[in-house]
Every structure is written in C-alpha cells, then in structure tokens.
Amino acid sequence: MTVLEDRIEMAEEDDELTLDRLFESLERTTPEGYKVEIVEGAIFMSPQRDAHWEIIADIFEQLRTKYPRRRVKSDVRIDYPGHLNGFATDVTLVAEDAEKDEKGLWHCQDVEFVAEVISKSTAQNDYGPKKTAYALAEVPVYLVADPYQGKCHLYTQPKDGDYLTETTVVFGTDVDLTVTDLGLTLKTDEFPRD
C-alpha cells in the first residue's frame, strides 16, 4: 500500500466513523415522521409530505412486480462517495447478490437503481451533490420525480461523476426503463403533483 492509499483509507475510516456518530445521535433526536440524510456533511431533516409518499409507494410497488422485497429498499442508509455522504434514498434497488457490510449497511457499489422524490427544501441536493455521488458510485440508473414540475428526470450512463444521458418525461407519460438493466416500464399516470 502506498502512502497516498494509506491516507485515503484513513480518511475514509474517519468519515465512516463520523457518519456513524452523526447518525447514532440523530436517531435519538429525530422526531417521528422525519427523514434524515447527511449530504456533504450537512444534516437535512424533512417531514414526509403526502404527494411525496404516494410517488415513493408507487415506484416501490412497480419495482416489486419484478424484484423481490429483499432487493427493494426505502429510506435505508447507504454511504456514498464524497465527503460525509450518508443518504436514505427514497427508493433503492440493490443487486441480487448484494451483501451488507460488517456494520449492517448496503454497499453503494451494489446499487442498481435510485429514485428520489423532490422536496422543496432539499431539491438542490437531489439535482446536485446527490446526483454527483450516485454517478461517482456508478449507479446505472438514477430517477428524480419532481411533483412541483410534474416531471421525471432519468439519468443513465454514469461517467466521471456525471451522467451522460438525461431523459425528461412529464407525469402521465411512461418512463422507459427497458433500455436499462431494470427492464421495465415505470408508469407515472398516478404520480400526484404538489
């Protein structure tokens, strides 16, 4: 191991310990019904809005028509590349052979699909640092459902911290995921606007 690799490993260990301590503290103090994430070291807490939950549930149910419950996650912490990124993604699909690490967390390298539903207070995260972190982790498919715009933004082909392809569809139009490894079509006709 080179000195640089050793320093990177030590920094990652420090970040993981800091994330663990932050989440442990937040678990004791977060009010019921609030979602907590740490994005680039900043803590974000937001209440669950009805339209937000309806879209999450719809995406989750559609994924469940093809994938077993064990692979489809919601609001489960996964740590991503970058400084102090511990996300509780709205909907996550992990690989069939995914295994949790020694701390009981899923590996970001095993994530095949992420869906985020926009909240006004955290929208900048979903379109900015979280999108970058997902691309750095090479999450092949990232979907942003935006009930304020009434649109879905589909990002594919991660490369060098960005996605090469973006497709936008309005609510009511199907999101074609058959061109990805997910191999399904996501219906948006029941996604509510906010």
Secondary structure, DSSP 4 states (H G I P E B T S, - for coil): --HHHHHHHHHHHHHHHHHHHHHHHHHHHPPTTEEEEEETTEEEEEEPPHHHHHHHHHHHHHHHTTS-GGGEESS-EEEETTTTEEEE-SEEEE-TT--B-TTS-B-GGGEEEEEEE--GGGHHHHHTHHHHHHHHTT-SEEEEEETTTTEEEEEEEEETTEEEEEEEEETTS-EE-TTSTT--EE--TTPPP-
